[in-house]
Amino acid sequence: MAGSQHARWIPSGPDTDDPERLAIREAMAFGKALYDRRTDLGLSTAELAERLSVTEDEVACMEEGGTQPTLDLLRRLAGALEADVRLTSGHELGSLLFEAHVA
């Protein structure tokens, strides 16, 4: 069609300030960090749930990015995972880590 104009959709870059996108990325970073540390320790979701006094479904929800962690939850997880919590600037995967305690 001559003379027609098309709008072009350009996706937002990773540094977007959209609060909803930031919250999703932070929850995913948290879930990945939790999963990585749990599996490094060789713990099942049931074993971690027992250490935290939560259900296995709650652990699964955290690992899938369905939980925004509170400071209290991060402290409890750090104890259960024998780790320190490390936060860095940014909202990407790797911006939150559970690092094993230094021996």
GUFI-549319 format. One record per residue: chain; x, y, z of N, C-alpha, C in turn; residue in one letter. Coordinates in Angstrom, 2 decimals, decimal comma. Last residue first. Layout:
GUFI-549319
NODE c     n_u     n_v     n_w    ca_u    ca_v    ca_w     c_u     c_v     c_w r
NODE A       X       Y       Z       X       Y       Z       X       Y       Z A
...
//
This chain:
GUFI-549319
NODE c     n_u     n_v     n_w    ca_u    ca_v    ca_w     c_u     c_v     c_w r
NODE A   35,73  -20,09   55,60   36,17  -21,02   56,67   37,26  -20,44   57,52 A
NODE A   33,15  -17,93   54,80   34,59  -18,19   54,68   35,02  -19,01   55,87 V
NODE A   30,00  -19,12   53,75   30,81  -18,52   54,80   32,27  -18,89   54,56 H
NODE A   29,07  -18,70   50,33   29,41  -19,59   51,45   30,25  -18,83   52,46 A
NODE A   26,75  -16,28   49,31   28,14  -16,74   49,29   28,43  -17,56   50,53 E
NODE A   24,19  -15,68   47,36   24,42  -16,30   48,66   25,82  -16,89   48,59 F
NODE A   23,58  -12,60   45,62   24,25  -13,90   45,76   24,23  -14,37   47,20 L
NODE A   22,29  -10,46   43,29   22,09  -10,98   44,63   22,71  -12,37   44,65 L
NODE A   23,00  -10,06   40,73   23,03   -8,87   41,59   22,75   -9,24   43,04 S
NODE A   22,64  -12,27   39,20   23,97  -12,08   39,77   24,06  -10,86   40,67 G
NODE A   20,46  -10,79   36,93   20,91  -12,02   37,55   22,33  -11,80   38,02 L
NODE A   19,97   -7,23   37,69   20,12   -8,39   36,82   20,48   -9,63   37,62 E
NODE A   19,93   -4,77   38,79   18,76   -5,61   39,01   18,83   -6,90   38,22 H
NODE A   22,32   -2,72   40,58   21,70   -3,32   39,41   20,59   -4,26   39,80 G
NODE A   24,86   -3,39   42,99   23,96   -2,47   42,29   23,43   -3,16   41,04 S
NODE A   24,58   -6,36   44,98   25,33   -5,39   44,21   24,34   -4,46   43,53 T
NODE A   24,63   -8,21   47,95   23,84   -7,44   47,00   24,76   -6,47   46,28 L
NODE A   25,00  -11,24   49,47   25,74  -10,15   48,84   24,83   -9,51   47,81 R
NODE A   24,70  -12,97   52,46   23,98  -12,39   51,34   24,81  -11,24   50,79 V
NODE A   26,49  -15,89   53,39   26,26  -14,46   53,54   25,51  -13,99   52,30 D
NODE A   25,44  -19,16   54,54   26,00  -18,21   53,59   25,78  -16,78   54,04 A
NODE A   23,87  -21,44   55,14   25,25  -21,31   55,61   26,03  -20,35   54,72 E
NODE A   21,24  -21,49   54,59   22,13  -21,83   53,48   23,61  -21,70   53,84 L
NODE A   20,07  -20,62   56,92   19,73  -21,97   56,43   20,69  -22,44   55,34 A
NODE A   21,14  -17,99   57,06   21,41  -18,99   58,09   21,19  -20,40   57,61 G
NODE A   20,04  -16,89   54,73   21,49  -16,90   54,91   21,89  -17,93   55,97 A
NODE A   17,30  -17,14   55,28   17,91  -17,92   54,21   19,42  -18,00   54,36 L
NODE A   17,06  -15,24   57,34   16,73  -16,65   57,59   17,36  -17,55   56,54 R
NODE A   17,79  -12,92   55,90   18,56  -13,35   57,09   18,32  -14,84   57,38 R
NODE A   15,77  -12,84   53,96   17,17  -12,96   53,55   18,05  -13,43   54,71 L
NODE A   13,52  -12,48   55,62   13,65  -13,70   54,83   15,10  -13,90   54,39 L
NODE A   14,10   -9,90   56,66   13,94  -11,05   57,56   14,13  -12,36   56,80 D
NODE A   14,05   -8,37   54,34   15,30   -8,52   55,08   15,23   -9,71   56,02 L
NODE A   12,17  -10,16   51,82   12,29   -9,15   52,86   13,64   -9,33   53,54 T
NODE A   11,91  -10,80   48,31   12,46  -11,10   49,63   12,47   -9,90   50,57 P
NODE A    9,17  -11,57   46,54   10,03  -10,41   46,78   10,60  -10,60   48,19 Q
NODE A    8,65  -14,46   44,66    8,72  -13,87   46,00    9,65  -12,67   46,00 T
NODE A    8,82  -15,87   42,33    7,50  -15,43   42,76    7,47  -14,75   44,11 G
NODE A   11,03  -17,09   41,25   10,92  -15,65   41,14    9,58  -15,09   41,58 G
NODE A   11,36  -19,72   41,76   10,77  -19,38   40,46   10,59  -17,87   40,29 E
NODE A   12,20  -19,77   44,37   13,17  -20,10   43,32   12,66  -19,75   41,93 E
NODE A    9,79  -19,19   45,71   10,94  -18,29   45,81   11,90  -18,51   44,65 M
NODE A    8,30  -21,49   45,02    7,84  -20,17   44,61    8,98  -19,15   44,65 C
NODE A    9,79  -23,45   46,35    9,67  -23,49   44,89    9,24  -22,13   44,35 A
NODE A    9,29  -22,66   48,98   10,66  -22,65   48,47   10,63  -22,62   46,95 V
NODE A    6,52  -23,11   49,06    7,04  -21,76   49,28    8,47  -21,63   48,78 E
NODE A    6,41  -25,87   48,67    5,82  -24,98   47,66    6,33  -23,56   47,81 D
NODE A    7,44  -26,76   51,07    8,21  -26,99   49,85    7,71  -26,08   48,73 E
NODE A    6,85  -24,33   53,68    6,49  -25,47   52,86    7,42  -25,58   51,65 T
NODE A    9,11  -23,60   56,41    8,13  -23,21   55,41    7,78  -24,47   54,61 V
NODE A   11,37  -23,73   58,08   10,02  -23,89   58,64    8,96  -23,30   57,71 S
NODE A   13,87  -23,83   57,01   13,24  -22,52   57,09   11,88  -22,54   57,80 L
NODE A   14,47  -26,54   57,01   15,38  -25,60   57,70   14,74  -24,24   57,94 R
NODE A   12,37  -27,43   55,36   12,43  -27,84   56,77   13,32  -26,89   57,56 E
NODE A   13,14  -26,31   52,92   11,87  -25,93   53,53   11,85  -26,26   55,02 A
NODE A   15,48  -27,74   52,46   15,56  -26,30   52,72   14,27  -25,81   53,38 L
NODE A   14,35  -30,29   52,09   15,32  -30,07   53,17   15,45  -28,58   53,50 E
NODE A   12,73  -29,84   49,84   12,12  -30,29   51,10   13,06  -30,03   52,28 A
NODE A   14,54  -29,26   47,88   13,63  -28,19   48,30   12,97  -28,56   49,63 T
NODE A   17,71  -30,66   48,95   16,46  -30,71   48,20   15,60  -29,53   48,64 S
NODE A   21,14  -29,69   48,80   19,86  -29,75   49,52   18,70  -29,88   48,56 L
NODE A   23,71  -29,30   47,94   23,12  -30,62   47,76   21,81  -30,80   48,51 G
NODE A   24,82  -26,83   47,92   24,85  -27,55   49,20   24,31  -28,97   49,07 L
NODE A   24,20  -26,12   45,33   25,62  -26,23   45,72   25,77  -27,02   47,01 D
NODE A   21,44  -25,90   45,56   21,98  -27,04   44,83   23,48  -27,22   45,11 T
NODE A   21,31  -23,52   47,08   20,69  -24,75   47,57   21,30  -25,97   46,88 R
NODE A   22,60  -21,69   45,37   23,21  -22,03   46,67   22,63  -23,33   47,21 R
NODE A   20,83  -21,69   43,14   22,26  -22,00   42,98   22,88  -22,43   44,31 D
NODE A   18,37  -20,88   44,30   18,51  -22,19   43,66   19,98  -22,61   43,58 Y
NODE A   19,10  -18,26   45,13   18,62  -19,26   46,09   18,80  -20,67   45,53 L
NODE A   19,74  -17,07   42,69   20,74  -17,14   43,75   20,37  -18,21   44,78 A
NODE A   17,24  -17,28   41,40   18,41  -17,97   40,86   19,50  -18,13   41,91 K
NODE A   15,62  -15,64   43,04   15,32  -17,05   42,85   16,50  -17,84   42,34 G
NODE A   16,91  -13,12   42,74   16,79  -13,75   44,05   16,56  -15,25   43,90 F
NODE A   16,51  -12,71   40,02   17,88  -12,76   40,54   17,89  -13,45   41,90 A
NODE A   13,70  -12,60   40,00   14,38  -13,67   39,27   15,83  -13,82   39,75 M
NODE A   13,29  -10,28   41,49   12,75  -11,56   41,98   13,42  -12,74   41,28 A
NODE A   14,52   -8,41   39,78   15,04   -8,63   41,13   14,55   -9,97   41,69 E
NODE A   12,86   -8,59   37,52   14,28   -8,95   37,42   14,89   -9,22   38,79 R
NODE A   10,46   -7,67   38,66   10,54   -9,02   38,09   11,99   -9,46   38,00 I
NODE A   11,16   -5,06   39,38   10,73   -6,01   40,42   10,82   -7,44   39,91 A
NODE A   11,67   -3,97   36,85   12,74   -4,05   37,85   12,39   -5,07   38,92 L
NODE A    9,12   -4,09   35,72   10,21   -4,87   35,12   11,36   -5,03   36,11 R
NODE A    7,82   -2,28   37,43    7,35   -3,65   37,33    8,44   -4,56   36,74 E
NODE A    9,18    0,19   37,03    9,22   -0,50   38,32    8,79   -1,96   38,26 P
NODE A   11,17    1,02   34,41    9,83    0,54   34,68    9,85   -0,28   35,98 D
NODE A   13,55    1,93   33,49   13,19    2,31   34,86   11,78    1,86   35,22 D
NODE A   15,88   -0,13   31,68   14,61    0,57   31,80   14,28    0,86   33,26 T
NODE A   18,13   -1,44   30,93   18,26   -0,43   31,97   16,99    0,40   32,13 D
NODE A   17,66   -3,12   28,81   17,75   -3,71   30,15   17,83   -2,68   31,26 P
NODE A   15,24   -1,31   26,72   16,54   -1,89   27,02   16,58   -2,41   28,44 G
NODE A   12,08   -2,07   25,27   12,90   -1,34   26,22   14,22   -2,06   26,44 S
NODE A   11,53   -2,59   21,76   11,50   -3,02   23,16   12,43   -2,17   24,01 P
NODE A    9,70   -0,79   19,56   11,09   -0,99   19,98   11,07   -1,37   21,44 I
NODE A    7,56   -1,05   16,90    7,69   -1,26   18,33    9,15   -1,54   18,64 W
NODE A    6,61    1,25   14,54    7,58    0,21   14,86    7,73    0,14   16,37 R
NODE A    3,87    1,82   12,42    4,54    2,10   13,69    5,49    0,96   13,97 A
NODE A    3,80    2,63    9,05    3,76    1,58   10,05    4,48    2,05   11,29 H
NODE A    1,83    4,19    6,60    2,89    4,29    7,59    2,71    3,20    8,63 Q
NODE A    1,25    4,25    3,09    0,87    3,83    4,44    2,08    3,92    5,37 S
NODE A    2,07    4,89    0,52    1,73    5,97    1,42    1,32    5,55    2,81 G
NODE A    0,79    2,00   -1,00    1,60    3,20   -1,11    1,11    4,24   -0,13 A
NODE A    0,85   -1,17    0,00    0,00    0,00    0,00    0,89    1,23    0,00 M
//
